[in-house]
Amino acid sequence: MTEGLAVPRDLDLGNRSRALKQLKVQSAAHSQMVAMIKQVLPEREAGLLIGSRPWPLLAARMQQLGEHHGTDTVAQHLNRLTTGTSWQEATGSALVGRLVDATSCP
């Protein structure tokens, strides 16, 4: 999940706002990513993914993808969550893990 990202040694995923700053995720890009996730996933699952501990890393990865290939590519990537639905078979904490995996897979 961190491949190709500039991850600081002291990255603090326990402090979301600090982690987003450490990963240089821009506020506007973050808001756009949150909105895209909310368009693709049901409300509960969107909240679980956005609230997950690795979310700052996913946000940084999506920002990087958007910078290199455009926001349409990010949207296309996220739209795969509606077709690749293995995450729907999970419950509880396994659901969060599957959502993170599905989102971070190229």
Secondary structure as UniProt FT lines:
FT   TURN            3..4
FT   TURN            9..10
FT   TURN            13..14
FT   HELIX           16..22
FT   TURN            23..24
FT   HELIX           27..40
FT   HELIX           43..50
FT   TURN            53..54
FT   HELIX           55..69
FT   HELIX           71..83
FT   HELIX           86..89
FT   HELIX           92..104
//
